Amino acid sequence: MNEPIQKRLKNKFSALPKWAEDFSIEANQDKNVSRRDFIRFLSLVSFGLLTGTAGVFLKSFYKSDSAPVSGVKILGANEIAVGESRSFTIPGKREPGIAVRLNENTYVAYGQKCTHLQCPVLWSKDAGKLVCPCHNGAFAVEDGRVLYGPPERPLPQLDVAVQSDGVYFLGVKSGSLT
Amino acid sequence: MKFRDARMETRTAVELVCLTLSLASIFFQIWILSTSWEAYFQGHTQRLLPALIFSCVSFLVCALTAWTTGMSFMKGMDEGRTNTYHKHTPFKGD
């Protein structure tokens, strides 16, 4: 042990205490993180994780004030061929939707976020269904019900009207947008 | 690890127990946070309040371990056993 420290300890305790032998290091040479400091650091990390969880909880109360705006054209006439799909932004909301042209005059549209973990669902022309590639879920194109996979709720179905100049968005038919 | 001082040994054991508890709480909280996000995305918002409560309890465990080790540290200071252990701790009576 450092000589001056040893002298000071002897002055103070009249004999060199046993703990000084166990921890015979000088304070300014102590560069290692002690267990106590590490435990304090873990408390800080724990507080951060608690804040994150509280953030998710508070976010669940937040509802967007913006309502979908009806009567907005989302697709032009014959913009997509029969059996094709097109993504669009739901008017008035900052959320994606997907429209599929089933036949000459029939279009269906859904919110594009998967009801499992909100990955975007894609139209599979060959399989004839809307699939979520993230966790292999699938929805029926006719009504958005779950065909298989982890999703538990159907896709929110959007109401659309076909006019001579294109397809118009009317509102949310079933389900709810986040 | 063998110390000459039995009290040091006890305190080291307390610190190790606290460290284990803290680490376990942290991993539990990480799991809670990830499942909270999943529940939120799936629309199961009723699961978020219990998750928050469990996370809060885990944080309290961590805070308790930090307090316990801190208290032990202060005790050591009073008894004059940790003077050279921490670089910011002045010598008592200097």
Interface residues (C-beta under 8 A of the other chain):
Chain A: I5 R8 L9 K12 F13 P17 K18 W19 A20 E21 D22 F23 S24 I25 E26 A27 N28 D30 S34 R35 R36 F38 I39 R40 L42 S43 V45 S46 F47 L49 L50 G52 T53 A54 V56 F57 K59 S60 T115 H116 L117 Q118 E152 R153 T178
Chain B: F3 R4 D5 M8 T12 E15 L16 C18 L19 S22 L23 S25 I26 Q29 I30 I32 L33 S36 W37 E38 Y40 F41 Q42 G43 T45 L48 L49 A51 L52 S55 C56 S58 F59 C62 A63 T65 A66 T69 G70 F73 G80 R81 T82 N83 T84 Y85 H86 K87 H88 T89 F91 K92 G93 D94
